[in-house]
Amino acid sequence: MRNANVPRALVLGATGRTGAAVVRTLEATAGQAVPVRASRSKATVEQWNEEGKEAVRIDLDDPDTFPGALEGIDRVFLMTGYTSAMNHQTKTLVDAAEDAGVGFLVHLGVFSDGRSTDPHFAWHELVERYIAGSTLAWANVHPHVFMENLLGINRLRDGQMVWPMGDKRVGWIANDDIAAVVAKVLAEGPKTHAGKDYYLSADLLDGAEVAEVLSAALGREIPALVLTPDDLQRMIDAGLNTAPANMDAAYAASTLIWARQTYEGRMDYSAVTTSTVQDLLGREPIHLDSWATTHRQELLDQLS
Ligand SMILES: NC(=O)c1ccc[n+]([C@@H]2O[C@H](COP(=O)([O-])OP(=O)(O)OC[C@H]3O[C@@H](n4cnc5c(N)ncnc54)[C@H](OP(=O)(O)O)[C@@H]3O)[C@@H](O)[C@H]2O)c1
């Protein structure tokens, strides 16, 4: 039986890294907001339902699936994948959320400054303006580079930490910290968080510094291969570096532009850490050394 006093929060991307972590965190803080998992996969949704979990099917490319998924939903965690489709997906979902009477939307963005020119940062800024122009109460969460990229797009290659941005540092944030912030914002709702932008960056490290942290956590020497964006472009042209399967060509091209802008110093505004986790959660953020210890085996598996 539903408790009408506890808001129901639709969690997009519940099969992905961030969404799954948001669901876990909301479940661990029962009574604050009930997570309603969302996926495109009918089989996944059916399995969740069989396990007694609230879940709905939604395909962000098919707005006909939106009204059913948004029925009885009070709050939405809106995240999109690594494709340029995020633009029409966010626009149409926001329209449907307005029509469905959703009370609060929390959007997962990037660490942007409102003047971004690289495409995927610009897309996030574009959709945030659209959200702000809607009738919805909203908050944006702006994470810097996910530490989890070290298990994916930035995984060790031939035992090395490949860094195509010279000695430039970027901010790093753990997925569990992003999820903890999103879950708190969703649970506390618009009275506390409407109109807020939360920037997340726990550590500021370049590739050589990341390699040092990983070496200490793994007890193995992880060398850094420090390159430039031009070197990376040559590797891509030679077929030595390919984009992950879940990234479309436009988004992949944009990540290279981001690397180039970072290398050229055009992203220097973002070379900062933030106190958001401490301020909102009253604890230190997860730093890369502790993250690497938690994920030690997954990192070691990349060496075998
Ligand atoms: N990686 C970084 O360093 C970084 C930094 C800052 C911001 N971000 C942002 O983080 C977001 C990606 O987060 P993530 O890494 O957690 O994603 P992820 O693990 O790749 O998961 C993507 C999720 O999106 C869902 N999805 C994809 N297409 C969908 C569609 N058409 N309809 C409904 N659901 C769909 C998938 O669910 P189903 O397959 O189950 O439908 C999946 O659960 C992007 O917006 C990116 O810009 C990333």
The ligand as a Tripos MOL2 file, in Angstrom:
@<TRIPOS>MOLECULE
LIG
   48    52     1     0     0
SMALL
NO_CHARGES

@<TRIPOS>ATOM
      1 N1         31.0690   10.0210  -17.2970 N.am      1 LIG1
      2 C1         31.3100   11.2280  -16.8440 C.2       1 LIG1
      3 O1         32.4660   11.5620  -16.4810 O.2       1 LIG1
      4 C2         30.2000   12.2420  -16.7170 C.ar      1 LIG1
      5 C3         30.4740   13.4520  -16.0750 C.ar      1 LIG1
      6 C4         29.4380   14.3830  -15.9380 C.ar      1 LIG1
      7 C5         28.1770   14.0980  -16.4270 C.ar      1 LIG1
      8 N2         27.9330   12.9090  -17.0650 N.ar      1 LIG1
      9 C6         26.5940   12.6620  -17.5860 C.3       1 LIG1
     10 O2         26.0940   11.4510  -17.0050 O.3       1 LIG1
     11 C7         25.1020   10.9050  -17.8880 C.3       1 LIG1
     12 C8         25.3280    9.4220  -18.0140 C.3       1 LIG1
     13 O3         25.2640    8.8350  -16.7340 O.3       1 LIG1
     14 P1         25.6940    7.3110  -16.4450 P.3       1 LIG1
     15 O4         27.1610    7.1360  -16.6820 O.co2     1 LIG1
     16 O5         25.1360    6.9370  -15.1270 O.co2     1 LIG1
     17 O6         24.9230    6.5560  -17.6130 O.3       1 LIG1
     18 P2         24.9650    4.9980  -18.0180 P.3       1 LIG1
     19 O7         25.5640    4.1670  -16.9190 O.co2     1 LIG1
     20 O8         25.5600    4.9210  -19.3860 O.co2     1 LIG1
     21 O9         23.4140    4.6400  -18.0940 O.3       1 LIG1
     22 C9         22.5920    5.1870  -19.0780 C.3       1 LIG1
     23 C10        21.1590    4.9110  -18.6640 C.3       1 LIG1
     24 O10        20.3170    5.6420  -19.5350 O.3       1 LIG1
     25 C11        19.2140    4.8390  -19.8540 C.3       1 LIG1
     26 N3         18.7590    5.1780  -21.1930 N.ar      1 LIG1
     27 C12        19.5260    5.3090  -22.3100 C.ar      1 LIG1
     28 N4         18.7350    5.5950  -23.3550 N.ar      1 LIG1
     29 C13        17.4580    5.6430  -22.8950 C.ar      1 LIG1
     30 C14        16.2040    5.8640  -23.4980 C.ar      1 LIG1
     31 N5         16.0790    6.0930  -24.8220 N.pl3     1 LIG1
     32 N6         15.1120    5.8120  -22.7330 N.ar      1 LIG1
     33 C15        15.1970    5.5550  -21.4070 C.ar      1 LIG1
     34 N7         16.3630    5.3280  -20.7670 N.ar      1 LIG1
     35 C16        17.4730    5.3710  -21.5150 C.ar      1 LIG1
     36 C17        19.6910    3.3900  -19.8140 C.3       1 LIG1
     37 O11        18.5960    2.6140  -19.3670 O.3       1 LIG1
     38 P3         17.9790    1.3290  -20.1650 P.3       1 LIG1
     39 O12        19.0380    0.8390  -21.1130 O.co2     1 LIG1
     40 O13        17.6520    0.3720  -19.0620 O.co2     1 LIG1
     41 O14        16.7690    1.8640  -20.8440 O.co2     1 LIG1
     42 C18        20.7930    3.4480  -18.7310 C.3       1 LIG1
     43 O15        20.2810    3.0630  -17.4680 O.3       1 LIG1
     44 C19        25.2110   11.6820  -19.2020 C.3       1 LIG1
     45 O16        24.1790   12.6430  -19.2670 O.3       1 LIG1
     46 C20        26.5530   12.4030  -19.0820 C.3       1 LIG1
     47 O17        26.5930   13.6030  -19.8300 O.3       1 LIG1
     48 C21        28.9170   11.9790  -17.2090 C.ar      1 LIG1
@<TRIPOS>BOND
     1     1     2 1
     2     2     3 2
     3     2     4 1
     4     4     5 ar
     5     4    48 ar
     6     5     6 ar
     7     6     7 ar
     8     7     8 ar
     9     8     9 1
    10     8    48 ar
    11     9    10 1
    12     9    46 1
    13    10    11 1
    14    11    12 1
    15    11    44 1
    16    12    13 1
    17    13    14 1
    18    14    15 2
    19    14    16 1
    20    14    17 1
    21    17    18 1
    22    18    19 2
    23    18    20 1
    24    18    21 1
    25    21    22 1
    26    22    23 1
    27    23    24 1
    28    23    42 1
    29    24    25 1
    30    25    26 1
    31    25    36 1
    32    26    27 ar
    33    26    35 ar
    34    27    28 ar
    35    28    29 ar
    36    29    30 ar
    37    29    35 ar
    38    30    31 1
    39    30    32 ar
    40    32    33 ar
    41    33    34 ar
    42    34    35 ar
    43    36    37 1
    44    36    42 1
    45    37    38 1
    46    38    39 2
    47    38    40 1
    48    38    41 1
    49    42    43 1
    50    44    45 1
    51    44    46 1
    52    46    47 1
@<TRIPOS>SUBSTRUCTURE
     1 LIG1         1 GROUP 0 **** ****
